[in-house]
Amino acid sequence: MGFTSRIVHSDRQDQIEHGSIHKPIHTTVTYAYEDARELAAVFQGREFGYSYGRQTNPTVTALQNKISVMENGSATVAFSTGMAAIGSTLFSLLQRGDHLISSSYLFGNTNSLFSSFATHGIEVSLVDATSVDAVASEIRENTKMVFVETIANPRTQISDLQRIGDLCKDHQLVYFIDNTMTTPYLFQPKNVGASLSINSLTKYIGGHANALGGAVTELNNYDWSSYSNIYDIYKGGDSSSWAITQIKKKGLRDFGAALGPEAAHHISVGSDTLALRMDRACSNAKKITDFLSGHRSIKRLYYPGLQNHPENELAQTLFRHPGAIFSVELNNLDCFDFLNKLRLVICSSNLGDTRTLGIPVAHTIYSEMGRKRRLEMGIQDSLVRFSIGIEEAGDLIADFDQALAS
Ligand SMILES: *Cc1c(COP(=O)(O)O)cnc(C)c1O
Protein backbone atom coordinates (compact mmCIF):
# COMPACT_ATOMS: atom_id res chain seq x y z
CA MET A 1 0.00 0.00 0.00
CA GLY A 2 0.99 3.61 -0.55
CA PHE A 3 2.29 6.04 2.05
CA THR A 4 -1.04 7.72 2.80
CA SER A 5 -3.15 4.54 2.73
CA ARG A 6 -0.88 3.06 5.35
CA ILE A 7 -0.78 6.01 7.71
CA VAL A 8 -4.44 7.03 7.64
CA HIS A 9 -5.45 3.55 8.73
CA SER A 10 -2.68 3.12 11.27
CA ASP A 11 -4.84 4.08 14.29
CA ARG A 12 -7.15 1.17 13.53
CA GLN A 13 -4.42 -1.42 13.26
CA ASP A 14 -4.55 -1.88 17.01
CA GLN A 15 -7.62 -2.38 19.12
CA ILE A 16 -10.37 0.10 18.22
CA GLU A 17 -11.85 1.83 21.27
CA HIS A 18 -15.65 2.11 20.72
CA GLY A 19 -14.95 2.05 16.98
CA SER A 20 -13.27 5.44 17.31
CA ILE A 21 -11.56 6.34 14.02
CA HIS A 22 -9.11 8.62 15.78
CA LYS A 23 -7.19 7.35 18.74
CA PRO A 24 -8.92 9.07 21.69
CA ILE A 25 -7.05 11.73 23.69
CA HIS A 26 -6.22 10.05 26.97
CA THR A 27 -5.80 12.94 29.40
CA THR A 28 -4.54 10.89 32.30
CA VAL A 29 -1.21 10.95 34.05
CA THR A 30 -1.48 7.68 35.87
CA TYR A 31 -2.95 4.22 35.36
CA ALA A 32 -4.63 2.00 37.95
CA TYR A 33 -4.05 -1.75 38.33
CA GLU A 34 -6.29 -4.19 40.14
CA ASP A 35 -3.46 -6.66 40.49
CA ALA A 36 -0.33 -5.21 42.12
CA ARG A 37 1.75 -7.98 40.51
CA GLU A 38 0.71 -6.77 37.07
CA LEU A 39 1.87 -3.22 37.90
CA ALA A 40 5.23 -4.66 38.97
CA ALA A 41 5.44 -6.62 35.71
CA VAL A 42 4.80 -3.42 33.71
CA PHE A 43 7.50 -1.58 35.66
CA GLN A 44 9.99 -4.36 35.04
CA GLY A 45 9.18 -4.47 31.33
CA ARG A 46 7.92 -8.05 31.48
CA GLU A 47 4.47 -6.95 30.32
CA PHE A 48 3.35 -4.08 28.10
CA GLY A 49 1.25 -1.54 29.94
CA TYR A 50 0.97 2.05 31.08
CA SER A 51 2.31 3.33 34.37
CA TYR A 52 2.99 7.06 34.38
CA GLY A 53 2.42 9.76 31.76
CA ARG A 54 6.05 10.85 31.49
CA GLN A 55 6.94 7.51 29.92
CA THR A 56 3.87 6.43 27.98
CA ASN A 57 0.35 7.46 27.07
CA PRO A 58 -1.98 5.56 24.68
CA THR A 59 -2.54 8.60 22.41
CA VAL A 60 1.22 9.15 22.20
CA THR A 61 1.80 5.43 21.55
CA ALA A 62 -0.61 5.56 18.59
CA LEU A 63 1.36 8.48 17.13
CA GLN A 64 4.67 6.69 17.75
CA ASN A 65 3.36 3.68 15.83
CA LYS A 66 2.27 5.94 12.98
CA ILE A 67 5.75 7.49 12.75
CA SER A 68 7.27 3.99 12.73
CA VAL A 69 5.01 3.14 9.77
CA MET A 70 6.10 6.30 7.94
CA GLU A 71 9.80 5.65 8.56
CA ASN A 72 9.54 1.90 7.98
CA GLY A 73 11.13 1.49 11.41
CA SER A 74 10.50 -0.91 14.27
CA ALA A 75 9.92 1.51 17.18
CA THR A 76 9.59 5.23 17.83
CA VAL A 77 9.88 7.36 20.96
CA ALA A 78 8.11 10.73 20.91
CA PHE A 79 9.25 13.85 22.78
CA SER A 80 7.81 17.27 23.55
CA THR A 81 9.86 18.92 20.77
CA GLY A 82 12.32 18.04 18.03
CA MET A 83 15.16 19.49 20.11
CA ALA A 84 14.15 17.29 23.05
CA ALA A 85 14.31 14.28 20.73
CA ILE A 86 17.81 15.18 19.52
CA GLY A 87 19.19 16.18 22.91
CA SER A 88 17.71 13.29 24.88
CA THR A 89 18.75 10.71 22.28
CA LEU A 90 22.35 11.86 22.03
CA PHE A 91 22.57 12.22 25.81
CA SER A 92 21.40 8.61 26.14
CA LEU A 93 23.85 7.16 23.64
CA LEU A 94 27.05 9.18 24.10
CA GLN A 95 29.50 9.24 27.01
CA ARG A 96 32.38 11.45 28.05
CA GLY A 97 35.36 10.91 25.76
CA ASP A 98 33.24 9.93 22.75
CA HIS A 99 33.56 11.72 19.44
CA LEU A 100 30.65 12.86 17.26
CA ILE A 101 30.95 13.98 13.63
CA SER A 102 28.31 16.33 12.32
CA SER A 103 27.72 18.87 9.61
CA SER A 104 28.85 22.50 9.53
CA TYR A 105 25.44 23.25 8.04
CA LEU A 106 23.10 22.54 10.90
CA PHE A 107 19.81 23.76 12.30
CA GLY A 108 20.83 26.65 14.61
CA ASN A 109 19.68 25.12 17.89
CA THR A 110 21.28 21.75 17.07
CA ASN A 111 24.51 23.62 16.40
CA SER A 112 24.18 25.34 19.77
CA LEU A 113 23.36 22.03 21.51
CA PHE A 114 26.45 20.37 20.03
CA SER A 115 28.67 23.16 21.35
CA SER A 116 27.23 22.43 24.82
CA PHE A 117 28.04 18.74 24.37
CA ALA A 118 31.60 19.79 23.62
CA THR A 119 31.80 21.49 27.04
CA HIS A 120 30.52 18.28 28.68
CA GLY A 121 33.41 16.14 27.46
CA ILE A 122 32.03 14.90 24.14
CA GLU A 123 34.26 15.85 21.21
CA VAL A 124 32.39 17.27 18.23
CA SER A 125 33.73 17.81 14.69
CA LEU A 126 31.66 19.84 12.26
CA VAL A 127 32.53 19.11 8.63
CA ASP A 128 31.16 19.87 5.18
CA ALA A 129 28.82 16.88 4.99
CA THR A 130 28.08 17.41 1.30
CA SER A 131 31.39 15.56 0.93
CA VAL A 132 31.82 12.02 2.27
CA ASP A 133 35.60 12.54 2.22
CA ALA A 134 35.27 15.40 4.70
CA VAL A 135 33.37 13.07 7.05
CA ALA A 136 35.83 10.20 6.52
CA SER A 137 38.84 12.40 7.28
CA GLU A 138 37.51 13.12 10.80
CA ILE A 139 36.99 9.50 11.88
CA ARG A 140 39.06 8.73 14.97
CA GLU A 141 39.51 5.89 17.42
CA ASN A 142 36.77 7.28 19.69
CA THR A 143 34.27 8.26 16.97
CA LYS A 144 30.88 6.83 17.86
CA MET A 145 28.35 8.60 15.73
CA VAL A 146 27.69 10.66 12.60
CA PHE A 147 24.75 13.08 12.74
CA VAL A 148 23.55 14.85 9.59
CA GLU A 149 20.49 16.60 8.27
CA THR A 150 19.03 15.90 4.83
CA ILE A 151 18.58 19.41 3.40
CA ALA A 152 20.28 22.10 5.47
CA ASN A 153 18.47 25.12 6.70
CA PRO A 154 18.70 27.88 5.38
CA ARG A 155 21.17 27.42 2.49
CA THR A 156 19.81 24.03 1.33
CA GLN A 157 23.11 22.12 1.20
CA ILE A 158 22.47 18.37 0.90
CA SER A 159 24.46 15.79 2.83
CA ASP A 160 25.97 12.95 0.81
CA LEU A 161 23.53 10.64 2.55
CA GLN A 162 24.14 7.33 0.75
CA ARG A 163 27.95 7.50 0.80
CA ILE A 164 28.00 8.59 4.44
CA GLY A 165 25.76 5.59 5.15
CA ASP A 166 28.25 3.26 3.45
CA LEU A 167 31.11 4.87 5.39
CA CYS A 168 29.30 4.43 8.72
CA LYS A 169 28.63 0.79 7.89
CA ASP A 170 32.31 0.17 7.12
CA HIS A 171 33.38 1.77 10.41
CA GLN A 172 30.48 0.52 12.58
CA LEU A 173 29.40 4.07 13.40
CA VAL A 174 25.90 4.97 14.53
CA TYR A 175 24.34 6.97 11.69
CA PHE A 176 21.78 9.52 12.79
CA ILE A 177 19.71 11.43 10.20
CA ASP A 178 17.53 14.44 11.03
CA ASN A 179 14.77 13.95 8.44
CA THR A 180 12.76 17.04 9.40
CA MET A 181 13.31 18.99 6.17
CA THR A 182 12.41 16.09 3.89
CA THR A 183 10.04 13.99 6.07
CA PRO A 184 9.65 10.25 5.52
CA TYR A 185 7.47 11.05 2.51
CA LEU A 186 10.30 12.60 0.50
CA PHE A 187 13.10 10.47 1.91
CA GLN A 188 13.54 7.19 3.78
CA PRO A 189 16.70 7.31 5.95
CA LYS A 190 16.48 3.54 6.37
CA ASN A 191 17.34 3.06 2.68
CA VAL A 192 20.72 4.78 3.02
CA GLY A 193 21.67 2.78 6.09
CA ALA A 194 20.71 5.20 8.88
CA SER A 195 20.60 3.66 12.36
CA LEU A 196 18.14 6.16 13.79
CA SER A 197 16.01 8.84 12.23
CA ILE A 198 14.78 11.95 13.99
CA ASN A 199 11.85 14.16 13.00
CA SER A 200 10.66 17.43 14.43
CA LEU A 201 6.92 16.71 14.36
CA THR A 202 6.34 20.45 14.79
CA LYS A 203 7.19 21.04 11.15
CA TYR A 204 5.77 19.16 8.14
CA ILE A 205 4.51 16.05 9.93
CA GLY A 206 2.11 17.96 12.20
CA GLY A 207 2.00 20.50 9.39
CA HIS A 208 -0.27 23.19 10.80
CA ALA A 209 1.95 24.93 13.37
CA ASN A 210 -0.49 24.12 16.15
CA ALA A 211 1.56 21.66 18.23
CA LEU A 212 5.21 21.00 19.15
CA GLY A 213 6.66 17.50 19.05
CA GLY A 214 9.66 15.37 18.12
CA ALA A 215 10.43 11.71 17.52
CA VAL A 216 13.29 9.27 17.14
CA THR A 217 12.83 6.01 15.21
CA GLU A 218 14.85 2.77 15.27
CA LEU A 219 15.59 1.68 11.68
CA ASN A 220 17.28 -1.67 12.37
CA ASN A 221 20.42 -1.03 10.36
CA TYR A 222 22.85 -1.08 13.29
CA ASP A 223 23.93 -4.00 15.43
CA TRP A 224 23.64 -2.57 18.94
CA SER A 225 25.36 -5.59 20.46
CA SER A 226 28.60 -4.06 19.17
CA TYR A 227 27.90 -0.62 20.71
CA SER A 228 29.86 -0.14 23.93
CA ASN A 229 27.55 2.47 25.54
CA ILE A 230 24.51 0.25 26.12
CA TYR A 231 23.90 -0.28 29.84
CA ASP A 232 23.70 -3.91 30.91
CA ILE A 233 20.14 -3.49 32.25
CA TYR A 234 18.89 -2.64 28.74
CA LYS A 235 20.51 -5.65 27.11
CA GLY A 236 17.51 -7.93 27.48
CA GLY A 237 16.11 -9.80 24.46
CA ASP A 238 16.75 -8.97 20.80
CA SER A 239 19.59 -6.43 20.45
CA SER A 240 17.59 -4.42 17.89
CA SER A 241 15.55 -2.93 20.76
CA TRP A 242 18.45 -2.08 23.08
CA ALA A 243 19.14 1.47 21.90
CA ILE A 244 15.50 2.57 21.72
CA THR A 245 14.92 1.15 25.22
CA GLN A 246 17.89 3.09 26.53
CA ILE A 247 16.60 6.26 24.79
CA LYS A 248 13.19 5.70 26.38
CA LYS A 249 14.67 5.27 29.87
CA LYS A 250 17.73 7.53 29.99
CA GLY A 251 16.36 10.09 27.55
CA LEU A 252 12.59 10.34 27.89
CA ARG A 253 12.04 9.08 31.43
CA ASP A 254 15.03 10.75 33.10
CA PHE A 255 15.01 14.06 31.20
CA GLY A 256 11.23 14.06 31.12
CA ALA A 257 10.50 15.97 27.91
CA ALA A 258 7.33 13.96 27.29
CA LEU A 259 4.86 14.72 24.52
CA GLY A 260 1.37 15.53 25.82
CA PRO A 261 -1.69 13.64 24.54
CA GLU A 262 -3.39 16.73 23.08
CA ALA A 263 -0.30 17.62 21.05
CA ALA A 264 -0.01 13.99 19.93
CA HIS A 265 -3.59 14.12 18.70
CA HIS A 266 -3.06 17.38 16.75
CA ILE A 267 0.09 16.00 15.17
CA SER A 268 -1.54 12.71 14.28
CA VAL A 269 -4.52 14.35 12.57
CA GLY A 270 -2.20 16.76 10.75
CA SER A 271 0.04 13.95 9.56
CA ASP A 272 -2.80 12.25 7.65
CA THR A 273 -2.32 14.80 4.85
CA LEU A 274 1.50 14.88 4.91
CA ALA A 275 1.90 13.49 1.39
CA LEU A 276 -0.74 15.80 -0.09
CA ARG A 277 0.74 18.87 1.57
CA MET A 278 4.30 17.96 0.57
CA ASP A 279 3.33 17.37 -3.08
CA ARG A 280 1.62 20.74 -3.19
CA ALA A 281 4.28 22.71 -1.27
CA CYS A 282 7.13 21.23 -3.32
CA SER A 283 5.31 21.89 -6.58
CA ASN A 284 4.74 25.50 -5.44
CA ALA A 285 8.43 25.87 -4.52
CA LYS A 286 9.42 24.67 -7.99
CA LYS A 287 7.10 27.15 -9.73
CA ILE A 288 8.15 30.08 -7.54
CA THR A 289 11.88 29.39 -7.91
CA ASP A 290 11.38 29.11 -11.70
CA PHE A 291 9.79 32.56 -11.55
CA LEU A 292 12.55 34.00 -9.34
CA SER A 293 15.46 32.50 -11.33
CA GLY A 294 17.07 35.26 -13.30
CA HIS A 295 14.83 37.96 -11.79
CA ARG A 296 16.88 41.19 -11.73
CA SER A 297 16.24 41.78 -8.00
CA ILE A 298 17.46 38.32 -7.02
CA LYS A 299 21.23 38.04 -6.62
CA ARG A 300 21.34 34.39 -5.56
CA LEU A 301 18.73 31.72 -5.21
CA TYR A 302 19.36 28.50 -3.29
CA TYR A 303 16.97 25.66 -4.06
CA PRO A 304 17.99 22.00 -4.61
CA GLY A 305 15.47 21.70 -7.46
CA LEU A 306 17.44 24.16 -9.61
CA GLN A 307 20.02 22.81 -12.04
CA ASN A 308 22.68 25.24 -10.87
CA HIS A 309 22.40 24.01 -7.25
CA PRO A 310 25.65 22.15 -6.36
CA GLU A 311 23.72 19.09 -5.10
CA ASN A 312 20.92 19.14 -7.68
CA GLU A 313 21.83 15.65 -8.92
CA LEU A 314 22.04 14.30 -5.39
CA ALA A 315 18.60 15.76 -4.65
CA GLN A 316 17.17 14.03 -7.70
CA THR A 317 18.54 10.63 -6.77
CA LEU A 318 17.78 10.82 -3.05
CA PHE A 319 14.45 12.62 -2.69
CA ARG A 320 10.95 12.27 -4.13
CA HIS A 321 10.91 16.10 -4.50
CA PRO A 322 13.68 18.61 -3.71
CA GLY A 323 11.80 20.12 -0.77
CA ALA A 324 9.78 23.27 -0.22
CA ILE A 325 12.42 25.52 1.34
CA PHE A 326 14.55 28.00 -0.57
CA SER A 327 16.52 31.11 0.29
CA VAL A 328 17.51 34.23 -1.62
CA GLU A 329 20.04 37.04 -1.51
CA LEU A 330 18.74 40.29 -2.93
CA ASN A 331 20.09 42.90 -5.38
CA ASN A 332 19.72 46.52 -4.29
CA LEU A 333 16.82 45.70 -2.03
CA ASP A 334 16.79 45.66 1.75
CA CYS A 335 15.71 42.28 3.11
CA PHE A 336 13.47 43.88 5.75
CA ASP A 337 11.76 46.13 3.18
CA PHE A 338 11.25 43.15 0.90
CA LEU A 339 9.64 41.06 3.65
CA ASN A 340 7.46 44.00 4.70
CA LYS A 341 6.16 44.35 1.16
CA LEU A 342 5.02 40.76 0.92
CA ARG A 343 1.29 40.59 1.69
CA LEU A 344 0.39 36.91 1.47
CA VAL A 345 3.72 35.57 2.72
CA ILE A 346 3.93 35.80 6.52
CA CYS A 347 7.09 37.04 8.24
CA SER A 348 7.61 34.27 10.78
CA SER A 349 10.24 31.90 12.12
CA ASN A 350 8.63 28.51 11.63
CA LEU A 351 8.85 26.20 8.62
CA GLY A 352 6.78 23.33 7.30
CA ASP A 353 3.49 25.17 7.82
CA THR A 354 0.49 25.15 5.46
CA ARG A 355 1.15 28.90 5.05
CA THR A 356 4.14 30.39 3.25
CA LEU A 357 6.60 31.96 5.70
CA GLY A 358 9.67 34.14 5.21
CA ILE A 359 12.43 35.22 7.62
CA PRO A 360 15.65 37.30 7.54
CA VAL A 361 17.83 34.53 8.99
CA ALA A 362 21.05 36.36 9.96
CA HIS A 363 19.09 38.80 12.13
CA THR A 364 16.85 36.23 13.79
CA ILE A 365 17.34 32.46 14.04
CA TYR A 366 21.09 32.64 13.32
CA SER A 367 21.86 35.92 15.11
CA GLU A 368 23.21 34.33 18.30
CA MET A 369 26.03 32.44 16.58
CA GLY A 370 27.72 35.58 15.26
CA ARG A 371 28.79 36.73 11.81
CA LYS A 372 31.97 34.67 11.50
CA ARG A 373 30.22 31.34 12.05
CA ARG A 374 27.34 32.48 9.82
CA LEU A 375 29.70 33.19 6.94
CA GLU A 376 31.25 29.72 7.38
CA MET A 377 27.72 28.39 6.91
CA GLY A 378 27.23 30.55 3.81
CA ILE A 379 24.71 32.85 5.48
CA GLN A 380 24.97 36.44 4.21
CA ASP A 381 23.29 39.27 6.16
CA SER A 382 20.78 39.75 3.35
CA LEU A 383 19.70 36.11 3.16
CA VAL A 384 15.95 35.52 3.38
CA ARG A 385 14.56 32.01 3.82
CA PHE A 386 11.15 30.94 2.61
CA SER A 387 9.16 27.92 3.67
CA ILE A 388 6.57 27.46 0.95
CA GLY A 389 3.04 26.47 1.93
CA ILE A 390 0.02 25.04 0.18
CA GLU A 391 -1.59 28.23 -1.16
CA GLU A 392 -2.27 28.43 -4.91
CA ALA A 393 1.04 28.93 -6.73
CA GLY A 394 -0.29 31.84 -8.83
CA ASP A 395 -1.18 33.83 -5.72
CA LEU A 396 2.28 33.33 -4.25
CA ILE A 397 4.03 34.26 -7.50
CA ALA A 398 1.90 37.41 -7.74
CA ASP A 399 2.93 38.34 -4.19
CA PHE A 400 6.65 37.85 -4.88
CA ASP A 401 6.24 39.76 -8.15
CA GLN A 402 4.69 42.85 -6.55
CA ALA A 403 7.14 42.87 -3.61
CA LEU A 404 10.15 42.74 -5.94
CA ALA A 405 8.75 45.21 -8.45
CA SER A 406 7.91 48.02 -6.05
C1 LIG B 1 12.82 22.75 13.79
C2 LIG B 1 13.89 21.77 13.62
C3 LIG B 1 14.36 21.04 14.71
C4 LIG B 1 13.83 21.26 16.12
O1 LIG B 1 12.47 20.97 16.22
P1 LIG B 1 11.54 21.65 17.36
O2 LIG B 1 10.31 20.82 17.29
O3 LIG B 1 11.33 23.07 16.96
O4 LIG B 1 12.25 21.52 18.64
C5 LIG B 1 15.37 20.14 14.51
N1 LIG B 1 15.92 19.94 13.30
C6 LIG B 1 15.48 20.62 12.22
C7 LIG B 1 16.12 20.35 10.90
C8 LIG B 1 14.47 21.56 12.34
O5 LIG B 1 14.05 22.25 11.26
The ligand as a Gaussian input file, in Angstrom:
#p B3LYP/6-31G(d) Opt

LIG

0 1
 C       12.818000      22.747000      13.787000
 C       13.886000      21.773000      13.619000
 C       14.358000      21.038000      14.715000
 C       13.829000      21.255000      16.121000
 O       12.471000      20.968000      16.224000
 P       11.538000      21.647000      17.361000
 O       10.307000      20.817000      17.289000
 O       11.334000      23.067000      16.962000
 O       12.254000      21.525000      18.644000
 C       15.374000      20.145000      14.513000
 N       15.916000      19.944000      13.302000
 C       15.484000      20.624000      12.220000
 C       16.120000      20.345000      10.903000
 C       14.465000      21.556000      12.336000
 O       14.054000      22.249000      11.260000

